């Protein structure tokens, strides 16, 4: 009977070391997974804001090109007296879009800068076009 006794001299707490070792390993892996999750969330936020700011700048640029050089046969307009103005689009909330126009000989150079921000993240995209009549 003594052979299977719980109080055998050979059992000296080896299981406690295994449990402690496994706890340390699991804690390390959990910390790494949380770090990867935070990094993935930051990357995703930057990608979304980058795409949003690019399309905001591009859509305003297309609208400006059409307003300066309409395709209905009417004459082209020149840059206004104030070369820089701010545009707001309802679909791009959180984005500030600035349009700059400067004459360049017989051409017009349009420059659109869209800055989209959310909490502590801020992304800026710029689209520049030079058009001739």
Order of alpha helices (4+ residues) and beta strands (2+ residues): alpha-beta-beta-beta-beta
